[in-house]
């Protein structure tokens, strides 16, 4: 057995941005998946994850994932290639508990510099920066308390960097799991 990540302590306070910087393969993405309770079944996990001072088991962390804690994945391949952007953003809105997923989808894309025409497109029809902004829009639809942004801005042009920023002034705590 090879340990993937050891000796890690990380504290993130409300409103704080924390960036983990390290070489490729150092375990930044692995840490994000562990925090969310999304490690594969054969992974051995040790240590503790505390939320508001209380320990949260992996199964409970999975329940927090997508609502209270969101992952903005490193790869735009997390978008479903056979579903329109609109279907995916509306699904995220429903999972976030928003009452009007259609209106929420349009507003979320607009906040990230994308027009409503993007809702009719498939992921392969988007540029890398557009796909990244769709992922950010999906992840920030609700009111997540913690955002784990795994390389949140690699595909964004300089002009689009602001819309790709995970928080965009919305209030959750972005914690960059990989920068």
N, C-alpha and C positions, 0 to 999 in steps of 0.2 A: 504494500500500500504506500502510495506517495501522497504526502500532505499537500493539498492545493493552496492552503492559506493558513498561517499560524500566527499567533501573537498579535492579534489585531484588536485595538480598542478604538472606538469612534463614538464621540458624543456630538449630537446635533441639537442645538437649541432652536426654539421657535424663531423664525425670521432670519436664521443664519444660513449662509452659503458655505459649504465645506467642499473642497475639491481634493480628491485623491489623485495624485500624479505618480505615474510609474511606467516602467517599460511594458511593452506588449507581453502578455502572458504572466504578469505579476500577480493577478488575482483580483483586479478591480471589478470586473464583471461578475466573477464568482461571488464576491462579497455582496453585490447587489442582489443576486439570486438567492443567496443564503438569508439575507435580511427579509426577503419576501417569502421565505419558506418554499422556494421553487427549485431546490436542488433535486437531482434525480434520486430515485429510491435507493440506489446502491451507494449513495454518498454518506459518509459518516460525518456527523455534525457535532461539534462540541461548543461549549460557551453559551452565552446568554444574549438575548435581544430584549431590551427593556423599552417599553413605551410608557411615558409618564410615570416612570419609576417602577412599573410592574413588569415582571417577566412574561414574555409572550411566546408560547410554544409554536413550533413550525406550522402545525395545522391551523392555529389561530392567525398566524401571520398570512397564510394563504387567503383567509377570509378578509383580512385587511387589504390585501392586494387588489388594486383596481379602484378602490374607493378612498380609503384613508392614506394608503401608500401606493404610489404608482411608479412604474418603471418606464422611462423613455428609453427604448432599446437602442443599442448601438447600430443595428442594421435595419434598413428600411424593408428588408425581406420579412419583417414581422407583419407587414400589411398583407392581407389575403389577396393573392393575384387574381382570383376568380370572382371577387365581389367588388362592386363599385365603391369608391371612396365614400359616397353618401351612405350606403348600407352600413359600412364599418363605423362611420362617425355617429350615425343614429343609434347603432347598437351600443356604442360607448356611452351615449347620452342616456339610454334606457338603463344600462348597468349602473350609471351614476345616480339614478333615481330622478332624473329631470322629467318634468311633466309633459313637455312638448319637444320630443327628440328632433323633429324637422327644423323647428325654429332654432333650437340649441345648436344643431349642426351648422347651419348657415352662420350664426353668430360666432361660433368657435373658429370657423375658417376665416371669417372676416377679421377677427382679432389677431390672426396670424398672417395677415396680408394675402389671403386667398379669396377669390370670388366664388359665388354659388355655382358657377359652371364646373368647378372642380368636383362637385358632388357626383356628377354624371360620368366622371372618368374612372378608369381602372388604374391601379398603381403603376403599371408599365408605361402609362401615358404621361406620367409626371416626371419632372426633373428630380434629381436627388434632393435638392433643396426644398422643392415643393412637397415631396414625400416626407421629408423630415418635419416640415411644418404641420403636415396632416397628423403625424404621430404626436407632436407636441399638443396640437389642438385636442386630439382624442384624450391624451393623458391629463389635460387640465380642465376638462369639461365640468367635472364636479368641483368639489373643494378639498382636494387631497391635502393632508397635513404634512406629508413628506413626499418629495419627488426625488427619485433616484434616476438621474440623467446620465446614461452611459454614453459618453462622447456625444453630447447634445448638439454640437454645431459643426460637424465635419463637412457636411454637404451643402452648407448654407453659404451663399455669396456674401461678401462684405455688406452689400446693401440690405440683404435679408437677415443679417445677424440678429437684429432686435426682435423680429417676429419669431425667430427660432429660440430665443431665450426662454427657458422653461417657465419662469414665473410670470414674465410680462406684467409685473405689477399686480398680480392677482392675489398675492398673499400667502401661498403655501411656501414651505421651506424647501428650496431646491438643494439637494445634496448631490453633487456630481460624483458618481461612482467611478468615473473615468474621464479624464480630461486630456 
